[in-house]
Amino acid sequence: MKNIEYFFNPRSIAVIGASREETKPGYIILKNIVENKRREIFKGEIYPINPYAKKILGLHSYPSILNVSGDIDLAIIVIPAKTVPKIMEECGKKDVKATIIISAGFSEIGNVELEDRVLKIAKKYGVRIIGPNCLGIFSPYNGIDTFFLPIFKDLKSGGSRLAAPRPDKGFVSFISQSGAFGTAALDYMWGEKIGIRYFISYGNRIDVDEADLLEYLGEDEYTRTIMIYVEGIESGRKFMRIARRVSIKKPIIALKSGRTRAGARAAVSHTAAMAGKDEIYEAAFKQCGVIRAYSMRDFFIYAKALVYQPPAKGNRVAIITDGGGAGVMTTDACEINGLNVVKIGGESRKKLKDLMDKKILPEFAVIDNPIDLTGSASTEMYVETFKIMLGDRNIDSIIILALHHVPGIKYLDEFVKSIVEANEKYNVDRKPVISVDIGGSPAANYVREEFDKHFIPSYSSPEDGVMAIKALYLFGKYLRKRRVYGKYVRRWKPLV
Amino acid sequence: MKNIEYFFNPRSIAVIGASREETKPGYIILKNIVENKRREIFKGEIYPINPYAKKILGLHSYPSILNVSGDIDLAIIVIPAKTVPKIMEECGKKDVKATIIISAGFSEIGNVELEDRVLKIAKKYGVRIIGPNCLGIFSPYNGIDTFFLPIFKDLKSGGSRLAAPRPDKGFVSFISQSGAFGTAALDYMWGEKIGIRYFISYGNRIDVDEADLLEYLGEDEYTRTIMIYVEGIESGRKFMRIARRVSIKKPIIALKSGRTRAGARAAVSHTAAMAGKDEIYEAAFKQCGVIRAYSMRDFFIYAKALVYQPPAKGNRVAIITDGGGAGVMTTDACEINGLNVVKIGGESRKKLKDLMDKKILPEFAVIDNPIDLTGSASTEMYVETFKIMLGDRNIDSIIILALHHVPGIKYLDEFVKSIVEANEKYNVDRKPVISVDIGGSPAANYVREEFDKHFIPSYSSPEDGVMAIKALYLFGKYLRKRRVYGKYVRRWKPLV
């Protein structure tokens, strides 16, 4: 992990290839960081490097990093590929610790020799590299932001639209082999309000690879879940060794594409990934506890679940609903995904019957599983039923499948608050809880956002909710296999 | 189909059980229709029936329908279950053609005898029934709206949120066995901007069943796609006979839940559906050309695709993208779903190479399939490549996988317009085209909405886009099996 820290916590940054032209990456990147310094997110020194400019964005511009008197921890390199070896030589002489080479034009278009030369120089001086041909790093914590795609897009008919937003602070770190998917993922996470700790697009990874990053993030206290998008992993053994160590500390989720023959062919064109047989990846991920997602949507469903909720002890799910049809769909999805919608028995059944006798639940409520409170459901009914399920030792996780439309959910805010408070007070066993509401109305969005704000992850379809529970179940199952489930859950702290 | 027409085009409506209490279904339903009359969507007569009121919502209220002098085509019944037989007798005497019994309290809670009595009376007089225990009908075309769940929901902290919105006019008709899921589906479709022709929640279906509705909608010219949510179909043979006739005229999509053992058990509690072995449904749907969705999300993905686009001739897909990683994911999803991401060969390959020679495409573009225009992609590159794929006889459908983030997509509106225009001008073979953009930013939403407005259905993840193509492929395959594909496509008219 030598010097990796400098990528993430540099005291000083040089932007080599800083530009005054507003559409150029060398301008956008410098501006991102200058702006973050102004907002006191980035607190270090910034050195624009450009021999043809005296000042850029109000900062003194240096002809070369060798002219900078202070130390440089991190250099961001945004110059034509062919001049990178010369610049890397200067970085070495200046004792720069870490470099992010944004520039493209290396092995991805056949210039292997040039890439090798850059690496050799870096190794000579002990300079670390992320890239080349990458988007680099974004973090809302420290203000590093080397993503250079236009933040706004224009309409020819006038006006513009926010096009490449940055998520807020959060607890997910994301490692992406693909830059374009990285940008799209940030956009998606912004929309889903999933916060970010570190986002790294590592491109051709001639030096720092996914395993190195995994190791670093494994030690990072604010990273609670790690997402990895890859098409092929080069150093498989190293990756597995590190993943196995990290995966008992925090969940790792991988979206590995190039699964099919045609997909693998496309991956070769894209990242020259020698994808290898998919079964090998499948087995390797399983062995080292990496939870694999098989679609983009599941990837993010898993992440939100795993960052907000503790792992599940087993596969027994309770579904509490006011929508019979949605309950049936949820049950189907559970069964298909290896989750068990167990019958409600013993003590819990008695307690529920008791609620019926006391007219707290309607006489026609179904106290099987799914527990169907029917269209007569009220906030109180949800809370009372939820409490019983939290206390049931035969239940490992709970889905609150509350369609907000029923008249008895009178106040939307009160409903969410009541569930959240009951969870805080009565969830002594740390059972995972997730919520589902269906619809695109302001009310549906409100309910989901409020649950998310209180870290009960919310989803917009029965099957999505079930995939969330599946992730929590798979992670718990892995921890049990490693015999650390109990310890993990005892140490697990809810987000607040 | 005797008298079914009166449910959908009544010249006069009686609301039996009309109420002055604002939270009561009898008030909400009357208000919906009165409001729709004011907006000139419903054009017929409205008769509130309530013996204890003189006027409701400004209308004269009648003690009984027998006191109404004009004819009554449709009666909406919102009174306690036990009084329904008496009211049905009156409906018979008054020669009411059709009734929607909203009231619950029949076979779903064990009152089978009461339900039988109501049906017997209706049969005697030839009155048709939708329901009981249902939400009835909603149509933005004719103003029928018997959905009575609160349209706004309050917050205890103040303010309120739109909670049960109604979609705009459109070309999808939806038949739902579940009322709660029906409401949720309307909410979802409103959010996705999928327009509605008729929405029918039919509840206990003692008379009019899903097959009758299917038959009616099969003849309805504005219904271009039929969605059916069911847990169990009672009259299987009748359903299959009718579905087989309708399915060569327009696509039918079914979400049949209760697929698994636990799901089937839940369905019995919910709608008393004797679900039967899922394989039987699977085979029956296949035989009569009903396209089956296996999740809520796919259900709506399929609907949007099938209502906007023609069926695909075969399974050969072209993917045009600027995001290599997303291209790989899309390819994987295609292969897994029986779609073939064929190599681009012959004439098309030559044309694409030619574009590279002319520097219209970048030299490092990948002209395999997916065609990766890379981060240097521009609107022009997309259009030129799209035109070639439209003309390629080895391609049956096209995915425009354009991540809007690249700088070369300069104007968002111009980009969409260019693709739409090229499609209108060059898509002589009526190949289905869909689009994918990833992200929750205003720019991503704008691009997707604009594509949708022009009936190129848009999706927010690679896998969702592939499911859309899958639906178009499955429908085309079925039409070929029935030997009507050519005829269907020649007669198919794009929405404008």
HADDOCK unambig.tbl for C-alpha pairs under 7 A between the chains (distance, minus, plus):
assign (segid A and resid 109 and name CA) (segid B and resid 364 and name CA) 6.74 0.50 0.50
assign (segid A and resid 149 and name CA) (segid B and resid 405 and name CA) 6.46 0.50 0.50
assign (segid A and resid 149 and name CA) (segid B and resid 406 and name CA) 6.64 0.50 0.50
assign (segid A and resid 149 and name CA) (segid B and resid 407 and name CA) 6.70 0.50 0.50
assign (segid A and resid 150 and name CA) (segid B and resid 407 and name CA) 6.46 0.50 0.50
assign (segid A and resid 153 and name CA) (segid B and resid 410 and name CA) 6.91 0.50 0.50
assign (segid A and resid 153 and name CA) (segid B and resid 411 and name CA) 6.65 0.50 0.50
assign (segid A and resid 153 and name CA) (segid B and resid 412 and name CA) 6.87 0.50 0.50
assign (segid A and resid 154 and name CA) (segid B and resid 410 and name CA) 6.84 0.50 0.50
assign (segid A and resid 154 and name CA) (segid B and resid 411 and name CA) 5.18 0.50 0.50
assign (segid A and resid 154 and name CA) (segid B and resid 412 and name CA) 6.50 0.50 0.50
assign (segid A and resid 155 and name CA) (segid B and resid 411 and name CA) 4.83 0.50 0.50
assign (segid A and resid 155 and name CA) (segid B and resid 412 and name CA) 5.47 0.50 0.50
assign (segid A and resid 155 and name CA) (segid B and resid 413 and name CA) 5.48 0.50 0.50
assign (segid A and resid 156 and name CA) (segid B and resid 411 and name CA) 5.55 0.50 0.50
assign (segid A and resid 156 and name CA) (segid B and resid 413 and name CA) 6.39 0.50 0.50
assign (segid A and resid 156 and name CA) (segid B and resid 414 and name CA) 6.43 0.50 0.50
assign (segid A and resid 161 and name CA) (segid B and resid 442 and name CA) 5.70 0.50 0.50
assign (segid A and resid 161 and name CA) (segid B and resid 443 and name CA) 5.05 0.50 0.50
assign (segid A and resid 162 and name CA) (segid B and resid 441 and name CA) 6.20 0.50 0.50
assign (segid A and resid 162 and name CA) (segid B and resid 442 and name CA) 5.55 0.50 0.50
assign (segid A and resid 162 and name CA) (segid B and resid 443 and name CA) 5.68 0.50 0.50
assign (segid A and resid 163 and name CA) (segid B and resid 405 and name CA) 6.44 0.50 0.50
assign (segid A and resid 163 and name CA) (segid B and resid 441 and name CA) 5.74 0.50 0.50
assign (segid A and resid 163 and name CA) (segid B and resid 442 and name CA) 6.49 0.50 0.50
assign (segid A and resid 163 and name CA) (segid B and resid 443 and name CA) 4.74 0.50 0.50
assign (segid A and resid 163 and name CA) (segid B and resid 444 and name CA) 6.85 0.50 0.50
assign (segid A and resid 164 and name CA) (segid B and resid 405 and name CA) 6.55 0.50 0.50
assign (segid A and resid 164 and name CA) (segid B and resid 441 and name CA) 6.97 0.50 0.50
assign (segid A and resid 165 and name CA) (segid B and resid 441 and name CA) 6.57 0.50 0.50
assign (segid A and resid 178 and name CA) (segid B and resid 325 and name CA) 5.67 0.50 0.50
assign (segid A and resid 180 and name CA) (segid B and resid 323 and name CA) 5.34 0.50 0.50
assign (segid A and resid 181 and name CA) (segid B and resid 323 and name CA) 6.59 0.50 0.50
assign (segid A and resid 181 and name CA) (segid B and resid 325 and name CA) 5.88 0.50 0.50
assign (segid A and resid 181 and name CA) (segid B and resid 326 and name CA) 6.27 0.50 0.50
assign (segid A and resid 184 and name CA) (segid B and resid 438 and name CA) 5.56 0.50 0.50
assign (segid A and resid 184 and name CA) (segid B and resid 439 and name CA) 5.65 0.50 0.50
assign (segid A and resid 185 and name CA) (segid B and resid 439 and name CA) 6.81 0.50 0.50
assign (segid A and resid 187 and name CA) (segid B and resid 439 and name CA) 4.49 0.50 0.50
assign (segid A and resid 187 and name CA) (segid B and resid 440 and name CA) 5.70 0.50 0.50
assign (segid A and resid 187 and name CA) (segid B and resid 441 and name CA) 5.91 0.50 0.50
assign (segid A and resid 188 and name CA) (segid B and resid 438 and name CA) 6.49 0.50 0.50
assign (segid A and resid 188 and name CA) (segid B and resid 439 and name CA) 3.82 0.50 0.50
assign (segid A and resid 188 and name CA) (segid B and resid 440 and name CA) 4.88 0.50 0.50
assign (segid A and resid 190 and name CA) (segid B and resid 440 and name CA) 6.49 0.50 0.50
assign (segid A and resid 191 and name CA) (segid B and resid 439 and name CA) 6.71 0.50 0.50
assign (segid A and resid 191 and name CA) (segid B and resid 440 and name CA) 3.98 0.50 0.50
assign (segid A and resid 191 and name CA) (segid B and resid 441 and name CA) 6.14 0.50 0.50
assign (segid A and resid 257 and name CA) (segid B and resid 328 and name CA) 6.24 0.50 0.50
assign (segid A and resid 257 and name CA) (segid B and resid 329 and name CA) 5.60 0.50 0.50
assign (segid A and resid 258 and name CA) (segid B and resid 328 and name CA) 5.89 0.50 0.50
assign (segid A and resid 258 and name CA) (segid B and resid 329 and name CA) 6.94 0.50 0.50
assign (segid A and resid 258 and name CA) (segid B and resid 332 and name CA) 6.27 0.50 0.50
assign (segid A and resid 259 and name CA) (segid B and resid 332 and name CA) 6.03 0.50 0.50
assign (segid A and resid 260 and name CA) (segid B and resid 332 and name CA) 5.38 0.50 0.50
assign (segid A and resid 260 and name CA) (segid B and resid 335 and name CA) 6.62 0.50 0.50
assign (segid A and resid 262 and name CA) (segid B and resid 331 and name CA) 6.39 0.50 0.50
assign (segid A and resid 262 and name CA) (segid B and resid 332 and name CA) 6.90 0.50 0.50
assign (segid A and resid 262 and name CA) (segid B and resid 341 and name CA) 6.88 0.50 0.50
assign (segid A and resid 263 and name CA) (segid B and resid 328 and name CA) 5.18 0.50 0.50
assign (segid A and resid 263 and name CA) (segid B and resid 331 and name CA) 5.03 0.50 0.50
assign (segid A and resid 263 and name CA) (segid B and resid 332 and name CA) 4.81 0.50 0.50
assign (segid A and resid 266 and name CA) (segid B and resid 328 and name CA) 5.56 0.50 0.50
assign (segid A and resid 266 and name CA) (segid B and resid 370 and name CA) 6.79 0.50 0.50
assign (segid A and resid 267 and name CA) (segid B and resid 328 and name CA) 5.86 0.50 0.50
assign (segid A and resid 269 and name CA) (segid B and resid 366 and name CA) 6.97 0.50 0.50
assign (segid A and resid 270 and name CA) (segid B and resid 324 and name CA) 5.45 0.50 0.50
assign (segid A and resid 295 and name CA) (segid B and resid 463 and name CA) 6.46 0.50 0.50
assign (segid A and resid 296 and name CA) (segid B and resid 461 and name CA) 6.51 0.50 0.50
assign (segid A and resid 297 and name CA) (segid B and resid 461 and name CA) 6.93 0.50 0.50
assign (segid A and resid 323 and name CA) (segid B and resid 180 and name CA) 5.32 0.50 0.50
assign (segid A and resid 323 and name CA) (segid B and resid 181 and name CA) 6.57 0.50 0.50
assign (segid A and resid 324 and name CA) (segid B and resid 270 and name CA) 5.46 0.50 0.50
assign (segid A and resid 325 and name CA) (segid B and resid 178 and name CA) 5.67 0.50 0.50
assign (segid A and resid 325 and name CA) (segid B and resid 181 and name CA) 5.85 0.50 0.50
assign (segid A and resid 326 and name CA) (segid B and resid 181 and name CA) 6.26 0.50 0.50
assign (segid A and resid 328 and name CA) (segid B and resid 257 and name CA) 6.25 0.50 0.50
assign (segid A and resid 328 and name CA) (segid B and resid 258 and name CA) 5.90 0.50 0.50
assign (segid A and resid 328 and name CA) (segid B and resid 263 and name CA) 5.17 0.50 0.50
assign (segid A and resid 328 and name CA) (segid B and resid 266 and name CA) 5.56 0.50 0.50
assign (segid A and resid 328 and name CA) (segid B and resid 267 and name CA) 5.89 0.50 0.50
assign (segid A and resid 329 and name CA) (segid B and resid 257 and name CA) 5.61 0.50 0.50
assign (segid A and resid 329 and name CA) (segid B and resid 258 and name CA) 6.94 0.50 0.50
assign (segid A and resid 331 and name CA) (segid B and resid 262 and name CA) 6.40 0.50 0.50
assign (segid A and resid 331 and name CA) (segid B and resid 263 and name CA) 5.03 0.50 0.50
assign (segid A and resid 332 and name CA) (segid B and resid 258 and name CA) 6.28 0.50 0.50
assign (segid A and resid 332 and name CA) (segid B and resid 259 and name CA) 6.05 0.50 0.50
assign (segid A and resid 332 and name CA) (segid B and resid 260 and name CA) 5.40 0.50 0.50
assign (segid A and resid 332 and name CA) (segid B and resid 262 and name CA) 6.91 0.50 0.50
assign (segid A and resid 332 and name CA) (segid B and resid 263 and name CA) 4.82 0.50 0.50
assign (segid A and resid 335 and name CA) (segid B and resid 260 and name CA) 6.63 0.50 0.50
assign (segid A and resid 341 and name CA) (segid B and resid 262 and name CA) 6.88 0.50 0.50
assign (segid A and resid 364 and name CA) (segid B and resid 109 and name CA) 6.72 0.50 0.50
assign (segid A and resid 366 and name CA) (segid B and resid 269 and name CA) 6.97 0.50 0.50
assign (segid A and resid 370 and name CA) (segid B and resid 266 and name CA) 6.78 0.50 0.50
assign (segid A and resid 405 and name CA) (segid B and resid 149 and name CA) 6.46 0.50 0.50
assign (segid A and resid 405 and name CA) (segid B and resid 163 and name CA) 6.44 0.50 0.50
assign (segid A and resid 405 and name CA) (segid B and resid 164 and name CA) 6.56 0.50 0.50
assign (segid A and resid 406 and name CA) (segid B and resid 149 and name CA) 6.62 0.50 0.50
assign (segid A and resid 407 and name CA) (segid B and resid 149 and name CA) 6.68 0.50 0.50
assign (segid A and resid 407 and name CA) (segid B and resid 150 and name CA) 6.45 0.50 0.50
assign (segid A and resid 410 and name CA) (segid B and resid 153 and name CA) 6.90 0.50 0.50
assign (segid A and resid 410 and name CA) (segid B and resid 154 and name CA) 6.83 0.50 0.50
assign (segid A and resid 411 and name CA) (segid B and resid 153 and name CA) 6.65 0.50 0.50
assign (segid A and resid 411 and name CA) (segid B and resid 154 and name CA) 5.18 0.50 0.50
assign (segid A and resid 411 and name CA) (segid B and resid 155 and name CA) 4.82 0.50 0.50
assign (segid A and resid 411 and name CA) (segid B and resid 156 and name CA) 5.54 0.50 0.50
assign (segid A and resid 412 and name CA) (segid B and resid 153 and name CA) 6.87 0.50 0.50
assign (segid A and resid 412 and name CA) (segid B and resid 154 and name CA) 6.50 0.50 0.50
assign (segid A and resid 412 and name CA) (segid B and resid 155 and name CA) 5.47 0.50 0.50
assign (segid A and resid 413 and name CA) (segid B and resid 155 and name CA) 5.49 0.50 0.50
assign (segid A and resid 413 and name CA) (segid B and resid 156 and name CA) 6.39 0.50 0.50
assign (segid A and resid 414 and name CA) (segid B and resid 156 and name CA) 6.43 0.50 0.50
assign (segid A and resid 438 and name CA) (segid B and resid 184 and name CA) 5.56 0.50 0.50
assign (segid A and resid 438 and name CA) (segid B and resid 188 and name CA) 6.49 0.50 0.50
assign (segid A and resid 439 and name CA) (segid B and resid 184 and name CA) 5.65 0.50 0.50
assign (segid A and resid 439 and name CA) (segid B and resid 185 and name CA) 6.79 0.50 0.50
assign (segid A and resid 439 and name CA) (segid B and resid 187 and name CA) 4.48 0.50 0.50
assign (segid A and resid 439 and name CA) (segid B and resid 188 and name CA) 3.82 0.50 0.50
assign (segid A and resid 439 and name CA) (segid B and resid 191 and name CA) 6.70 0.50 0.50
assign (segid A and resid 440 and name CA) (segid B and resid 187 and name CA) 5.70 0.50 0.50
assign (segid A and resid 440 and name CA) (segid B and resid 188 and name CA) 4.89 0.50 0.50
assign (segid A and resid 440 and name CA) (segid B and resid 190 and name CA) 6.50 0.50 0.50
assign (segid A and resid 440 and name CA) (segid B and resid 191 and name CA) 3.98 0.50 0.50
assign (segid A and resid 441 and name CA) (segid B and resid 162 and name CA) 6.19 0.50 0.50
assign (segid A and resid 441 and name CA) (segid B and resid 163 and name CA) 5.76 0.50 0.50
assign (segid A and resid 441 and name CA) (segid B and resid 164 and name CA) 6.97 0.50 0.50
assign (segid A and resid 441 and name CA) (segid B and resid 165 and name CA) 6.57 0.50 0.50
assign (segid A and resid 441 and name CA) (segid B and resid 187 and name CA) 5.92 0.50 0.50
assign (segid A and resid 441 and name CA) (segid B and resid 191 and name CA) 6.15 0.50 0.50
assign (segid A and resid 442 and name CA) (segid B and resid 161 and name CA) 5.70 0.50 0.50
assign (segid A and resid 442 and name CA) (segid B and resid 162 and name CA) 5.55 0.50 0.50
assign (segid A and resid 442 and name CA) (segid B and resid 163 and name CA) 6.50 0.50 0.50
assign (segid A and resid 443 and name CA) (segid B and resid 161 and name CA) 5.06 0.50 0.50
assign (segid A and resid 443 and name CA) (segid B and resid 162 and name CA) 5.67 0.50 0.50
assign (segid A and resid 443 and name CA) (segid B and resid 163 and name CA) 4.73 0.50 0.50
assign (segid A and resid 444 and name CA) (segid B and resid 163 and name CA) 6.85 0.50 0.50
assign (segid A and resid 461 and name CA) (segid B and resid 296 and name CA) 6.52 0.50 0.50
assign (segid A and resid 461 and name CA) (segid B and resid 297 and name CA) 6.92 0.50 0.50
assign (segid A and resid 463 and name CA) (segid B and resid 295 and name CA) 6.46 0.50 0.50
